[in-house]
Amino acid sequence: MNSETPGRRSLREIEMEVLAEGQEWTRRRLQEKLQDEATRAGGAFPPQRRKRVASARRADASAHRRRSR
């Protein structure tokens, strides 16, 4: 019984294969559920970053710093 003999695998090899398949199935299922939720909420997945507009408060603070120098 050689480990290189085709058709004969150790229990550990079979276990690792099945665990990897399970992880991939779980990843796909999670992705589907997250996408469904994002679609239901009307958003994009992954979410797009919004461009920030500087608040008036920040603009005032910057102007104040320039005047006080």
HUUR-V996505 format. One record per residue. N is the residue number from 0. RES is the residue in one letter. PSI is psi in whole degrees, -180 to 180 (999 if undefined). NEAR is the number of other C-alpha atoms within 10 Angstrom. Layout:
N:RES:PSI:NEAR / N:RES:PSI:NEAR
//
This chain:
0:M:95:5 / 1:N:138:7 / 2:S:-15:9 / 3:E:-6:8 / 4:T:126:8 / 5:P:143:7 / 6:G:-15:6 / 7:R:115:11 / 8:R:154:12 / 9:S:160:8 / 10:L:-35:9 / 11:R:-43:9 / 12:E:-43:11 / 13:I:-43:11 / 14:E:-46:11 / 15:M:-40:11 / 16:E:-47:12 / 17:V:-40:12 / 18:L:-41:12 / 19:A:-42:12 / 20:E:-41:12 / 21:G:-40:12 / 22:Q:-41:12 / 23:E:-42:12 / 24:W:-44:12 / 25:T:-43:12 / 26:R:-45:11 / 27:R:-42:12 / 28:R:-43:12 / 29:L:-44:12 / 30:Q:-43:13 / 31:E:-45:12 / 32:K:-41:11 / 33:L:-41:14 / 34:Q:-43:16 / 35:D:-43:13 / 36:E:-43:14 / 37:A:-40:15 / 38:T:-43:12 / 39:R:-37:10 / 40:A:-7:9 / 41:G:15:9 / 42:G:174:12 / 43:A:151:12 / 44:F:124:13 / 45:P:155:9 / 46:P:145:8 / 47:Q:140:8 / 48:R:139:6 / 49:R:144:6 / 50:K:132:6 / 51:R:142:6 / 52:V:130:6 / 53:A:133:8 / 54:S:159:8 / 55:A:-35:9 / 56:R:-45:9 / 57:R:-41:10 / 58:A:-41:10 / 59:D:-41:11 / 60:A:-41:11 / 61:S:-43:11 / 62:A:-40:11 / 63:H:-41:11 / 64:R:-40:9 / 65:R:-37:9 / 66:R:-32:8 / 67:S:-2:6 / 68:R:999:5
//
